[in-house]
Amino acid sequence: QVQLVESGGGLVQAGGSLRLSCAASGRTFSNGRMGWFRQAPGKEREFVAGISGSGSIASYADSVKGRFIISRDNAKNTVYLQMNSLKPEDTAVYYCARLNSLSSVYDAWGQGTQVTVSS
């Protein structure tokens, strides 16, 4: 079982940057695709970015493409989300999650970290 703990959230002005981290425990971390999701108040959780187990393939939601970068360090069991040119509409709780390769479902989630972007 993988346990995930996010950190790095906070309050930032529009145009600023933050880097989120997701520390994972578990021997299968390096094999699993990881993702970042977010949920704003009153809205459904949405996909932000995903990265393959090796880190060689990344994907992004259109809303963050060109501004956010997902990466991972398997030696440190950590996945990152570098967020640049932040906008007020990026305000949300950000979650990392691990994709179960058998079910193709994200079945392990962190507790989330709050990101607030002021205008």
N, C-alpha and C positions, 0 to 999 in steps of 0.2 A: 504494500500500500504506500502510495506517495503522499507525503504531507507537504503542503505549500504555504509559504509565508511571504506576503508582499510587504514592501516598504518603499519609502521615497516620495510618498504623496505629500501634498501641502498646498499652500496658497501662493499663487504667482500672478503677476500682471499679464495682461494680454501681450503677446509677442515674446514672452519669456520661455524658459525651458525647464524641464524636470526630467530626471531619470528614475524610473521605477525599477525595482529589483524584485525577483521572486526566487527565494531560496527553497530548494527542494530536498527532501530526504528520501532515500530509497535507492536501491541498486539499479533500478531500471530507468533512471532519469535520462541517461544518454541515448536510450533507444526510442524515446517517446517524443512525438510531436507535441509542442507546447503552444499555447495561445494566450493572448490577452483579450479580455472582454471589458466592457464598461456598461454601467447602468446609471442613467440620470434620473432624477426624481420624476415620477409619473410616467416613465418610459420603460420599455422592455430592455432586457440585457442585449447588447449587440456585440458582434465580433469586431475587434480592432485590428489584430495582427496575429499571424501564426508563423511558426518556424519548424522546420524538419528536425529530426533527431541529430543529424550531423551539423545542422546550422547552415547548410548550403542553399536551402530553399526557403524563401520568406514570401508571405502574402499579406496584403493590407486591404482594409476597407477603403473605398474611394475617398471617404471623408478625411482620412489621415495620410493618404499616399503623398509622398514628397515631404512630409513634415515629421513623421514618426519613423523610428528605426528599431526593429526587433533584433536581438542578438542573444547568444547564449555562450556560456563557458561551462562545458561539461566537466572540466576538472574541478570546478567550484560548485557544481550542481545548481547553477543560477542562470536564470533567463532575465533579460533586461528589456526595457522599453524606453528608448530615448525619445522624448517628446519636445519638439521645437516649434517655434512660431505658434504657440498655444493661443487658442481662441476661447471666448466665454462658453461657446457651445461644446467645448471639450470637458466642461465641468461634469464630473461623475465619480462614482466609486469604480475603481479599476480592479479587476480580478485576473489572476493568472489561473490557468487550468491545463491539465494533462489529458491528451487524447488517448483513449484506450484503443490500441491498434486492432483488437479483435472485434470490438463492437462499433468502432468508429464514432464513439460518443465521448465527449469530454466528461470524465467521471470523477476527477479529483480537482477540487477547487480550493483556493485560498480564501481568507476571510475578507479580503478587499482592502484597498487603501484609497482614501479620499483625495481627489484632485479638484481644486477650486481655482478657476481662472477669472480674475476680476477685469472689468472693462475700464 
